[in-house]
């Protein structure tokens, strides 16, 4: 019986590994201006997060055209560049600081406050490394809002790091963001073939102006889990 449970556990583990997604990011062959315009990203394949995307963990009930985010990435020896095209039928944007990031529900449960609004989370986590980055799009003259945290070592000691460079714009076709993350600030040494465990969470709120306790039963989010793989020979 012991061996049976061990066999089942190994099968489930392998199934989990097989289910993980891969986001391949090519080396930078063009100049990227962090200005919020994404015209210079033409031809770069996009990773799409939407209720219709396969391989995502879906929480809550989504309707057609609720939300769609396209992510594109490039890298060089110094930086990781990410372009975001964010479409949403109802925007619910607010600034949540790191100090306010945890909300305690009326029944004393701890929840991420960002999940109650329109937020995107990048989370890189290994045994001795934990990088968390939450951000919103820019809406009119508000945002983009963001906070980040880097923990290193088995004890999770916090390391000082500067904020990512972010520029956002908003128009009739949705919101765009350009992000530059420094490898030095991330404490990651990039090279072709590097594989970075990554979790992406897209929170979508359609309840603008509603108190958090009334949003609790209507939270919606999409989760992508996999590996970010660096390809090519960077400049």
N, C-alpha and C positions, 0 to 999 in steps of 0.2 A: 504493500500500500504506500509506503514511504517513497518508493521509486516512481510509483504512478503519479503522486503529487509533484515530485521533482520534474518528471517528464512534462506534465501539464504546465508547470511554471516556466520551464524553458521554452515551450511552444508559445506561451503567451508573451514572453519577453521578445522572442524572435518576431512574432506578429507585430508587436509594438514598434520594433525597429523598422520593419518593413513598411509600416504605415506612416513613418515619419516622412515629411516632405523635404525637398531640396530646393533652395533658392540659389542659383548660380549667378555670380557677379563677375563681370569681365573687367580686365584692366582698362584703365582710362586711356582712350585714344583721341580724346577731344578736350578742349578747354571748357570747364564748367564754371559759369558765373553764378554765384549764390545770390540770385536776385528775385527768386520766386517765379520767374518765367521758365517754362519747361520745353520751349521750342528746340533747345540744343540737345534734348534727350531723344529725339526721333530715331527710331531704329533699335533702341535698347529694349529688350523684352521686359514685359511687366508681369509681376506677381499680383494676381487679383484676389482681393478679399471681398466677398459678397455672399448673401445667403444661398446663391446658386452655385458657388464654388465647391468643388469636390474636396474631400479630405479635411474639412474644417469641423471643429466642434462648435455646435450652435446651441446657444442658451437663450431661451425666450422665444417668442413668436414674432417672426418677421413677415412683412407684407411685400408685395412686388415693388421694386424700385425704392425700398427703404434706404439702402445705403450701398455704396460701392467705392472701394479704394484700390487704386493701382499704384504699385510700388516698383520703382526702377533703381538699380544700383550700379555704381562704378567704384573703382578703387585705384589708388596708387601707393607708393611707399609711405606717404605721409598721412593720407586721409581716406575715409570711407564716405562716399557721396550717395545720398538717397534723394530721389524725387518722388513726390506724393501727389496724386490727383484724387481728390476726395469729393464725392458726390453724395448729397443727402437731401431727402425730400422735406425734412423738418430739422432745422439746426437748433441745437441746445448747447451753446458754448458758454463756459464760465471759467474763471481762473480758480484752480485748486492748488494751493501751495503744498509743499512737502509737509509742513507742520499740520495742515488740515487734511492730509491724505487718508486718514482712517476715520470712518464714521461708525459710531456705536449705535446699533439699532435699539428700538424700545425694549426688545427682549434680550439686550446685552450682547448681541453678536457684533463682531467687528467686520466691516465691509470696506472695500476700497471706494472712497468717495468719487473717484474718477469714473467708475462704472455707471454712475447716475447721469452722466453727461456724454457729449461726443468727444471721446478721447481715443488715442492710439497708443499702445504700449509696446516698446521694444524691451525684451528681457533676455539677457545672456547669463546663463547660470551653469556653473560647474561646481565640483566639490569645494574648491577654494577660491571661487570667483563669482561675483553676483553684481551685474550691471542692470539697473532699472532706469528706463527713460519713458516718461509720459508726455504727450503733447496734443494740442488741439490745432485745428486750422485757424486761419485768420478770417474774421468776419467783419467787413467794413473797416472800422478803425480799431477793432478789438482783436488782440492776439497777434501771432500765435502765443499760447501759454504753454509752459513746460516746466518740469522739474526732473532732476536725475539724481542718481546715487550710485556710488561704486564701493563695494565691500570686497576685501581680499583676505586670503588666509583662512585656515580652518576655523578660526574664531570670528571671522567676519568683521575684521577691523575696517573702519571707513577710511578711504583714501581721498584726499582732496583732488578735485579735477574741475577744470573750467567747463562751463556750459557749452553744449554743441552750438554751432553757428546755424541759425534758422532764419529763413526769409519766407514769408507767406503772402499770397495774393488771393483775391476773391473776385469772381466774375459770374456771368450768366451760366457758364458750364460747370460751375463748382469752384472748389478751393484748390489751390496748388501750394505746395511747400517744397523748398529745397533745403537740405540738411547736410552739414559737413561735420563729421565726427573724426577727431584726431586719434590716430592709433596710439600715439604717445599718451594722450589723456586716458584712453581706454586700457592702457597697459597691455596691449596686444602687439606682438611682432608679426606682421603679415608676410606671407609668401605664397606663391602659387600652390594650390592644393590645401591651404589652410581650411579647416572645417570648424565653424563656430556654432555651437548649439544655440538655437534662437527660438523664442516664443513670441508671437505677435498676437495681441488682443485688440480687437476693434469694438469699442462700446458705442452703442447707438441709442440715443434718447429722443423720443418724440413728445416729451411732456414739458415743454418750456414753461418755466415759472411755477412748476409744481413742487411742493415740499418733498424732501427725500423720503419721508415715511410713506408717502402715497405713491412713490415710484418703486418702492421695494419689490412689489409683486409683479412688476412689469419691466424688469431689467432685461436688456437684450445685448448680446455680445457674440462675436465670432472669434475663434481661437485657431491660429495656425501654429503647428509645432514641427520643428525640423532642424535643418542645418543650413547655414549660410556658407557657401563654398566659393573661395576665391579662385578665379581662373586667369590664365594668361601670364604675361611677363610685364609687370608694371614699369612705368617710366620712373 
